Amino acid sequence: MARLVILSEGLTGKAHELAVEKTTIGRVDDNTFPIPEGSVSSHHCEVLVRGAEVIIRDLSSTNGTFINGHQITGEAPIKPGQILRLGQVELRLEETGPQKAAPKKLPDQTMVIPQGVKLGQEPATKAVAFDTKAFAKKSNVGTKIFLGVVILLAIGIVVMLVVLFK
């Protein structure tokens, strides 16, 4: 399935899936894909999906319909990645179908993967001492100093405002 994605600033990212055979595009709300921009005609063009092919049909628009910079009159095919311009609005046709996964590359040779601990072969254990200082409560002296400075500044500003507006 294909979709049209708007590239123009202010409408960037707005998209429309071409899920039906005929999609109308224009400035007014009765279009299948309305684009509220002054350079787009009220009924600018139609997008026709015919199997795997996508066709653009200009509807005698005022500012023209262009595919990759070439103005179309009547109908013209558009391919994924090409830019459709309606007036000053640019859109890109994108393919949204399932992507084919790249085939997995098999190793050229057999690889030996080392194994972990086997039953009956317990690893040597070592006692670990925990440093209790690492879990001690942190000091809040820095936070207290910061709050004190902020409170003093706030009081100073309030006093200045009272003196200035007496």
C-alpha positions in Angstrom: 0.0 0.0 0.0 1.2 3.5 -0.7 0.7 6.8 1.2 1.3 10.5 0.5 3.3 12.4 3.2 3.4 16.2 3.2 6.9 17.7 3.3 6.1 21.4 3.3 6.6 23.4 6.5 3.6 23.9 8.7 2.0 20.6 7.4 5.1 18.4 7.7 4.3 14.8 8.6 0.6 14.9 7.7 0.0 11.8 5.7 -2.8 9.9 3.9 -2.9 6.2 3.2 -4.1 5.5 -0.4 -6.4 2.7 0.7 -9.1 3.2 -1.9 -9.1 3.4 -5.7 -9.7 7.2 -5.9 -8.6 9.8 -3.5 -9.4 13.5 -4.0 -7.0 16.2 -2.7 -7.9 19.8 -2.3 -8.3 22.7 0.1 -11.9 22.1 1.1 -13.1 19.6 3.6 -15.2 17.5 1.2 -12.0 16.0 -0.3 -10.7 12.6 0.9 -7.4 14.3 1.8 -8.0 18.0 2.6 -4.9 20.2 2.6 -5.8 23.6 4.1 -3.3 25.8 2.2 -4.1 28.8 0.0 -2.1 27.7 -3.0 -4.0 24.4 -3.2 -7.2 24.5 -5.3 -10.5 23.6 -3.6 -10.5 20.4 -5.7 -6.9 20.2 -6.9 -6.3 16.6 -8.1 -7.3 12.9 -7.8 -5.0 10.0 -6.9 -6.0 6.8 -8.7 -4.7 3.4 -7.5 -4.7 0.9 -10.3 -3.2 -2.3 -9.0 0.5 -1.5 -8.2 0.3 1.7 -10.2 -0.5 5.2 -8.8 -1.8 7.8 -11.2 -2.2 11.6 -10.5 -5.0 13.4 -12.4 -5.0 17.2 -12.3 -8.5 18.7 -11.9 -7.8 21.9 -13.8 -6.1 23.4 -10.7 -5.2 27.1 -10.6 -1.5 26.7 -9.5 -0.8 23.4 -11.2 0.1 19.8 -10.3 3.8 18.8 -10.7 5.6 15.4 -10.3 9.4 15.9 -9.7 9.1 19.5 -11.0 7.3 18.6 -14.3 3.8 20.0 -14.6 1.2 17.4 -15.6 -1.9 18.0 -17.6 -4.5 15.2 -17.5 -3.0 12.1 -15.9 0.6 11.0 -15.1 2.0 8.0 -13.1 3.9 8.7 -9.9 6.4 6.2 -8.3 7.5 5.8 -4.7 10.0 8.4 -3.7 8.9 11.0 -6.2 7.7 14.4 -5.2 4.2 15.6 -5.9 3.7 19.4 -5.7 0.2 20.9 -5.5 0.6 24.7 -5.7 3.2 25.4 -3.0 2.7 22.1 -1.0 5.1 19.2 -1.6 4.2 15.6 -0.9 6.2 12.4 -1.3 4.7 9.1 -2.4 5.9 6.4 0.0 5.5 2.6 -0.1 4.1 1.2 3.2 3.8 -2.4 2.3 5.7 -5.1 4.3 9.4 -4.9 3.7 11.3 -8.0 2.6 13.8 -9.1 5.3 17.3 -9.5 4.1 18.3 -13.2 4.0 20.3 -14.3 7.0 24.0 -14.9 6.3 25.2 -18.2 7.4 28.6 -18.6 8.9 31.4 -19.7 6.5 32.7 -22.3 9.0 31.5 -24.2 12.0 32.1 -22.2 15.1 32.9 -23.7 18.6 31.0 -21.9 21.2 32.5 -22.3 24.7 30.2 -23.7 27.3 29.6 -22.4 30.8 29.9 -24.3 34.1 29.1 -28.0 33.8 27.5 -30.1 36.5 30.1 -31.3 39.0 32.4 -28.4 38.1 31.4 -25.7 40.5 33.5 -22.6 40.2 35.7 -21.5 43.0 33.7 -19.3 45.4 35.1 -16.1 46.9 33.8 -14.2 49.9 32.8 -10.7 49.0 32.8 -8.0 51.7 30.3 -5.1 51.3 31.5 -1.6 52.1 28.8 -0.3 54.4 29.9 3.3 53.7 28.7 3.0 50.1 25.1 2.7 51.5 25.4 5.5 54.0 22.9 8.5 53.8 24.2 11.3 51.7 24.6 14.8 53.2 22.2 17.5 52.2 24.5 20.5 53.0 24.7 21.7 49.5 20.9 21.7 49.1 20.4 23.6 52.3 22.9 26.3 51.3 21.2 26.7 47.9 17.8 27.0 49.5 19.1 29.6 52.0 20.6 31.7 49.2 17.4 31.5 47.2 15.3 32.6 50.2 17.6 35.5 51.0 17.5 36.7 47.3 13.7 36.4 47.4 13.5 38.5 50.6 15.8 41.1 49.1 13.7 41.4 46.0 10.5 41.8 48.0 12.2 44.5 50.2 13.4 46.4 47.1 10.0 46.3 45.5 8.3 47.6 48.7 10.8 50.4 48.9 10.5 51.4 45.2 6.7 51.4 45.2 6.1 53.3 48.4 
